[in-house]
Amino acid sequence: MGIENGVDLFDCVAPTRLGRNGTIYTKNGKIIIMNTKYRKDFSPIEEDCECYTCKNYSRAYIAHLFHGKEMLAGTLASTHNLYFIVNLVKKIRQSIIDENFFEFKEKFLREYLM
């Protein structure tokens, strides 16, 4: 809604705060990496993500780090979350340039929040 109403500058701690506490953004919604199902999930957080975390670590390893209370866990989750947000804003910017922001918004809300 902020972008829709003309906001073009953001400052938010949510991606890093959530990341440090084990919540990770994906295009299919947030995941709580400490859930048991991720302990044996050797896939990256997102298959098509180009962030450092996804290119180098599995969900299982990140879950292991969180369960072991390793500081690296929050760093890796935050790195992915920041990458996710930066790329989301790039896509929003492109949708504005392409004059299809409202279609992009509706599609994103359907896919991400449903």
PyMOL commands that place a pseudoatom at each C-alpha (Angstrom):
pseudoatom trace, name=CA, resn=MET, resi=1, chain=A, elem=C, hetatm=0, pos=[0.000, 0.000, 0.000]
pseudoatom trace, name=CA, resn=GLY, resi=2, chain=A, elem=C, hetatm=0, pos=[2.897, 2.333, 0.672]
pseudoatom trace, name=CA, resn=ILE, resi=3, chain=A, elem=C, hetatm=0, pos=[4.174, 2.176, -2.892]
pseudoatom trace, name=CA, resn=GLU, resi=4, chain=A, elem=C, hetatm=0, pos=[0.656, 2.488, -4.228]
pseudoatom trace, name=CA, resn=ASN, resi=5, chain=A, elem=C, hetatm=0, pos=[0.336, 5.741, -2.279]
pseudoatom trace, name=CA, resn=GLY, resi=6, chain=A, elem=C, hetatm=0, pos=[3.640, 7.194, -3.480]
pseudoatom trace, name=CA, resn=VAL, resi=7, chain=A, elem=C, hetatm=0, pos=[6.098, 6.021, -0.822]
pseudoatom trace, name=CA, resn=ASP, resi=8, chain=A, elem=C, hetatm=0, pos=[9.480, 5.406, -2.416]
pseudoatom trace, name=CA, resn=LEU, resi=9, chain=A, elem=C, hetatm=0, pos=[11.817, 5.141, 0.549]
pseudoatom trace, name=CA, resn=PHE, resi=10, chain=A, elem=C, hetatm=0, pos=[11.673, 2.416, 3.172]
pseudoatom trace, name=CA, resn=ASP, resi=11, chain=A, elem=C, hetatm=0, pos=[13.570, 1.704, 6.359]
pseudoatom trace, name=CA, resn=CYS, resi=12, chain=A, elem=C, hetatm=0, pos=[12.515, -1.442, 8.150]
pseudoatom trace, name=CA, resn=VAL, resi=13, chain=A, elem=C, hetatm=0, pos=[14.154, -3.934, 10.465]
pseudoatom trace, name=CA, resn=ALA, resi=14, chain=A, elem=C, hetatm=0, pos=[11.641, -6.707, 9.717]
pseudoatom trace, name=CA, resn=PRO, resi=15, chain=A, elem=C, hetatm=0, pos=[13.784, -8.752, 7.269]
pseudoatom trace, name=CA, resn=THR, resi=16, chain=A, elem=C, hetatm=0, pos=[16.697, -8.950, 9.695]
pseudoatom trace, name=CA, resn=ARG, resi=17, chain=A, elem=C, hetatm=0, pos=[14.668, -9.195, 12.904]
pseudoatom trace, name=CA, resn=LEU, resi=18, chain=A, elem=C, hetatm=0, pos=[12.559, -12.017, 11.506]
pseudoatom trace, name=CA, resn=GLY, resi=19, chain=A, elem=C, hetatm=0, pos=[15.639, -13.658, 10.006]
pseudoatom trace, name=CA, resn=ARG, resi=20, chain=A, elem=C, hetatm=0, pos=[17.484, -13.624, 13.332]
pseudoatom trace, name=CA, resn=ASN, resi=21, chain=A, elem=C, hetatm=0, pos=[14.493, -15.356, 14.877]
pseudoatom trace, name=CA, resn=GLY, resi=22, chain=A, elem=C, hetatm=0, pos=[14.118, -18.067, 12.226]
pseudoatom trace, name=CA, resn=THR, resi=23, chain=A, elem=C, hetatm=0, pos=[11.425, -16.666, 9.935]
pseudoatom trace, name=CA, resn=ILE, resi=24, chain=A, elem=C, hetatm=0, pos=[12.411, -16.666, 6.275]
pseudoatom trace, name=CA, resn=TYR, resi=25, chain=A, elem=C, hetatm=0, pos=[10.608, -15.032, 3.349]
pseudoatom trace, name=CA, resn=THR, resi=26, chain=A, elem=C, hetatm=0, pos=[9.815, -17.100, 0.282]
pseudoatom trace, name=CA, resn=LYS, resi=27, chain=A, elem=C, hetatm=0, pos=[7.630, -16.427, -2.712]
pseudoatom trace, name=CA, resn=ASN, resi=28, chain=A, elem=C, hetatm=0, pos=[5.227, -19.011, -1.245]
pseudoatom trace, name=CA, resn=GLY, resi=29, chain=A, elem=C, hetatm=0, pos=[5.002, -17.217, 2.093]
pseudoatom trace, name=CA, resn=LYS, resi=30, chain=A, elem=C, hetatm=0, pos=[7.109, -17.182, 5.225]
pseudoatom trace, name=CA, resn=ILE, resi=31, chain=A, elem=C, hetatm=0, pos=[8.662, -20.328, 6.631]
pseudoatom trace, name=CA, resn=ILE, resi=32, chain=A, elem=C, hetatm=0, pos=[9.678, -20.985, 10.213]
pseudoatom trace, name=CA, resn=ILE, resi=33, chain=A, elem=C, hetatm=0, pos=[12.988, -22.754, 9.677]
pseudoatom trace, name=CA, resn=MET, resi=34, chain=A, elem=C, hetatm=0, pos=[13.023, -24.286, 13.166]
pseudoatom trace, name=CA, resn=ASN, resi=35, chain=A, elem=C, hetatm=0, pos=[9.979, -26.429, 12.366]
pseudoatom trace, name=CA, resn=THR, resi=36, chain=A, elem=C, hetatm=0, pos=[10.817, -30.133, 12.459]
pseudoatom trace, name=CA, resn=LYS, resi=37, chain=A, elem=C, hetatm=0, pos=[10.081, -30.690, 8.769]
pseudoatom trace, name=CA, resn=TYR, resi=38, chain=A, elem=C, hetatm=0, pos=[13.125, -28.620, 7.751]
pseudoatom trace, name=CA, resn=ARG, resi=39, chain=A, elem=C, hetatm=0, pos=[15.646, -30.719, 9.703]
pseudoatom trace, name=CA, resn=LYS, resi=40, chain=A, elem=C, hetatm=0, pos=[15.881, -33.206, 6.820]
pseudoatom trace, name=CA, resn=ASP, resi=41, chain=A, elem=C, hetatm=0, pos=[15.135, -30.835, 3.946]
pseudoatom trace, name=CA, resn=PHE, resi=42, chain=A, elem=C, hetatm=0, pos=[18.379, -30.552, 1.985]
pseudoatom trace, name=CA, resn=SER, resi=43, chain=A, elem=C, hetatm=0, pos=[17.007, -28.159, -0.612]
pseudoatom trace, name=CA, resn=PRO, resi=44, chain=A, elem=C, hetatm=0, pos=[17.858, -24.452, -0.582]
pseudoatom trace, name=CA, resn=ILE, resi=45, chain=A, elem=C, hetatm=0, pos=[15.375, -22.024, 0.929]
pseudoatom trace, name=CA, resn=GLU, resi=46, chain=A, elem=C, hetatm=0, pos=[14.238, -21.297, -2.645]
pseudoatom trace, name=CA, resn=GLU, resi=47, chain=A, elem=C, hetatm=0, pos=[15.403, -23.266, -5.671]
pseudoatom trace, name=CA, resn=ASP, resi=48, chain=A, elem=C, hetatm=0, pos=[15.624, -20.311, -8.043]
pseudoatom trace, name=CA, resn=CYS, resi=49, chain=A, elem=C, hetatm=0, pos=[17.067, -17.801, -5.558]
pseudoatom trace, name=CA, resn=GLU, resi=50, chain=A, elem=C, hetatm=0, pos=[20.517, -16.394, -6.335]
pseudoatom trace, name=CA, resn=CYS, resi=51, chain=A, elem=C, hetatm=0, pos=[21.347, -15.164, -2.818]
pseudoatom trace, name=CA, resn=TYR, resi=52, chain=A, elem=C, hetatm=0, pos=[24.479, -16.316, -1.021]
pseudoatom trace, name=CA, resn=THR, resi=53, chain=A, elem=C, hetatm=0, pos=[22.462, -18.369, 1.466]
pseudoatom trace, name=CA, resn=CYS, resi=54, chain=A, elem=C, hetatm=0, pos=[20.476, -20.311, -1.125]
pseudoatom trace, name=CA, resn=LYS, resi=55, chain=A, elem=C, hetatm=0, pos=[23.509, -20.917, -3.317]
pseudoatom trace, name=CA, resn=ASN, resi=56, chain=A, elem=C, hetatm=0, pos=[25.554, -22.380, -0.455]
pseudoatom trace, name=CA, resn=TYR, resi=57, chain=A, elem=C, hetatm=0, pos=[23.332, -23.815, 2.293]
pseudoatom trace, name=CA, resn=SER, resi=58, chain=A, elem=C, hetatm=0, pos=[20.344, -26.120, 2.697]
pseudoatom trace, name=CA, resn=ARG, resi=59, chain=A, elem=C, hetatm=0, pos=[17.253, -25.659, 4.801]
pseudoatom trace, name=CA, resn=ALA, resi=60, chain=A, elem=C, hetatm=0, pos=[18.453, -28.557, 6.958]
pseudoatom trace, name=CA, resn=TYR, resi=61, chain=A, elem=C, hetatm=0, pos=[21.790, -26.902, 7.657]
pseudoatom trace, name=CA, resn=ILE, resi=62, chain=A, elem=C, hetatm=0, pos=[20.200, -23.560, 8.508]
pseudoatom trace, name=CA, resn=ALA, resi=63, chain=A, elem=C, hetatm=0, pos=[17.709, -25.329, 10.793]
pseudoatom trace, name=CA, resn=HIS, resi=64, chain=A, elem=C, hetatm=0, pos=[20.634, -27.154, 12.419]
pseudoatom trace, name=CA, resn=LEU, resi=65, chain=A, elem=C, hetatm=0, pos=[22.376, -23.822, 13.049]
pseudoatom trace, name=CA, resn=PHE, resi=66, chain=A, elem=C, hetatm=0, pos=[19.238, -22.350, 14.635]
pseudoatom trace, name=CA, resn=HIS, resi=67, chain=A, elem=C, hetatm=0, pos=[18.736, -25.387, 16.859]
pseudoatom trace, name=CA, resn=GLY, resi=68, chain=A, elem=C, hetatm=0, pos=[22.385, -25.149, 17.914]
pseudoatom trace, name=CA, resn=LYS, resi=69, chain=A, elem=C, hetatm=0, pos=[21.929, -21.421, 18.636]
pseudoatom trace, name=CA, resn=GLU, resi=70, chain=A, elem=C, hetatm=0, pos=[24.748, -20.550, 16.238]
pseudoatom trace, name=CA, resn=MET, resi=71, chain=A, elem=C, hetatm=0, pos=[25.011, -16.876, 15.292]
pseudoatom trace, name=CA, resn=LEU, resi=72, chain=A, elem=C, hetatm=0, pos=[25.545, -17.807, 11.649]
pseudoatom trace, name=CA, resn=ALA, resi=73, chain=A, elem=C, hetatm=0, pos=[21.923, -18.985, 11.492]
pseudoatom trace, name=CA, resn=GLY, resi=74, chain=A, elem=C, hetatm=0, pos=[20.473, -15.502, 11.844]
pseudoatom trace, name=CA, resn=THR, resi=75, chain=A, elem=C, hetatm=0, pos=[23.041, -14.066, 9.473]
pseudoatom trace, name=CA, resn=LEU, resi=76, chain=A, elem=C, hetatm=0, pos=[22.182, -16.547, 6.720]
pseudoatom trace, name=CA, resn=ALA, resi=77, chain=A, elem=C, hetatm=0, pos=[18.431, -16.108, 7.196]
pseudoatom trace, name=CA, resn=SER, resi=78, chain=A, elem=C, hetatm=0, pos=[18.770, -12.300, 7.232]
pseudoatom trace, name=CA, resn=THR, resi=79, chain=A, elem=C, hetatm=0, pos=[20.928, -12.388, 4.097]
pseudoatom trace, name=CA, resn=HIS, resi=80, chain=A, elem=C, hetatm=0, pos=[18.215, -14.291, 2.250]
pseudoatom trace, name=CA, resn=ASN, resi=81, chain=A, elem=C, hetatm=0, pos=[15.423, -12.060, 3.587]
pseudoatom trace, name=CA, resn=LEU, resi=82, chain=A, elem=C, hetatm=0, pos=[17.220, -8.887, 2.486]
pseudoatom trace, name=CA, resn=TYR, resi=83, chain=A, elem=C, hetatm=0, pos=[17.875, -10.352, -0.955]
pseudoatom trace, name=CA, resn=PHE, resi=84, chain=A, elem=C, hetatm=0, pos=[14.205, -11.325, -1.205]
pseudoatom trace, name=CA, resn=ILE, resi=85, chain=A, elem=C, hetatm=0, pos=[12.980, -7.808, -0.298]
pseudoatom trace, name=CA, resn=VAL, resi=86, chain=A, elem=C, hetatm=0, pos=[15.457, -6.011, -2.584]
pseudoatom trace, name=CA, resn=ASN, resi=87, chain=A, elem=C, hetatm=0, pos=[14.379, -8.187, -5.513]
pseudoatom trace, name=CA, resn=LEU, resi=88, chain=A, elem=C, hetatm=0, pos=[10.707, -7.759, -4.704]
pseudoatom trace, name=CA, resn=VAL, resi=89, chain=A, elem=C, hetatm=0, pos=[11.146, -3.980, -4.841]
pseudoatom trace, name=CA, resn=LYS, resi=90, chain=A, elem=C, hetatm=0, pos=[13.012, -4.329, -8.175]
pseudoatom trace, name=CA, resn=LYS, resi=91, chain=A, elem=C, hetatm=0, pos=[10.034, -6.243, -9.564]
pseudoatom trace, name=CA, resn=ILE, resi=92, chain=A, elem=C, hetatm=0, pos=[7.630, -3.627, -8.222]
pseudoatom trace, name=CA, resn=ARG, resi=93, chain=A, elem=C, hetatm=0, pos=[9.730, -0.861, -9.800]
pseudoatom trace, name=CA, resn=GLN, resi=94, chain=A, elem=C, hetatm=0, pos=[9.650, -2.690, -13.130]
pseudoatom trace, name=CA, resn=SER, resi=95, chain=A, elem=C, hetatm=0, pos=[5.878, -3.166, -12.891]
pseudoatom trace, name=CA, resn=ILE, resi=96, chain=A, elem=C, hetatm=0, pos=[5.499, 0.597, -12.443]
pseudoatom trace, name=CA, resn=ILE, resi=97, chain=A, elem=C, hetatm=0, pos=[7.709, 1.244, -15.496]
pseudoatom trace, name=CA, resn=ASP, resi=98, chain=A, elem=C, hetatm=0, pos=[5.706, -1.346, -17.466]
pseudoatom trace, name=CA, resn=GLU, resi=99, chain=A, elem=C, hetatm=0, pos=[2.471, 0.294, -16.239]
pseudoatom trace, name=CA, resn=ASN, resi=100, chain=A, elem=C, hetatm=0, pos=[1.095, -2.927, -14.765]
pseudoatom trace, name=CA, resn=PHE, resi=101, chain=A, elem=C, hetatm=0, pos=[1.661, -2.308, -11.045]
pseudoatom trace, name=CA, resn=PHE, resi=102, chain=A, elem=C, hetatm=0, pos=[-1.910, -3.142, -10.029]
pseudoatom trace, name=CA, resn=GLU, resi=103, chain=A, elem=C, hetatm=0, pos=[-1.828, -6.448, -11.899]
pseudoatom trace, name=CA, resn=PHE, resi=104, chain=A, elem=C, hetatm=0, pos=[1.532, -7.265, -10.288]
pseudoatom trace, name=CA, resn=LYS, resi=105, chain=A, elem=C, hetatm=0, pos=[0.162, -6.350, -6.865]
pseudoatom trace, name=CA, resn=GLU, resi=106, chain=A, elem=C, hetatm=0, pos=[-2.914, -8.556, -7.227]
pseudoatom trace, name=CA, resn=LYS, resi=107, chain=A, elem=C, hetatm=0, pos=[-0.858, -11.493, -8.513]
pseudoatom trace, name=CA, resn=PHE, resi=108, chain=A, elem=C, hetatm=0, pos=[1.652, -11.124, -5.686]
pseudoatom trace, name=CA, resn=LEU, resi=109, chain=A, elem=C, hetatm=0, pos=[-1.051, -10.922, -3.031]
pseudoatom trace, name=CA, resn=ARG, resi=110, chain=A, elem=C, hetatm=0, pos=[-2.796, -14.005, -4.437]
pseudoatom trace, name=CA, resn=GLU, resi=111, chain=A, elem=C, hetatm=0, pos=[0.401, -16.046, -4.565]
pseudoatom trace, name=CA, resn=TYR, resi=112, chain=A, elem=C, hetatm=0, pos=[2.130, -14.820, -1.406]
pseudoatom trace, name=CA, resn=LEU, resi=113, chain=A, elem=C, hetatm=0, pos=[-0.757, -14.382, 0.994]
pseudoatom trace, name=CA, resn=MET, resi=114, chain=A, elem=C, hetatm=0, pos=[-2.931, -17.334, -0.019]
for i in range(1, 114): cmd.bond("trace and resi %d" % i, "trace and resi %d" % (i + 1))
show_as sticks, trace
zoom trace
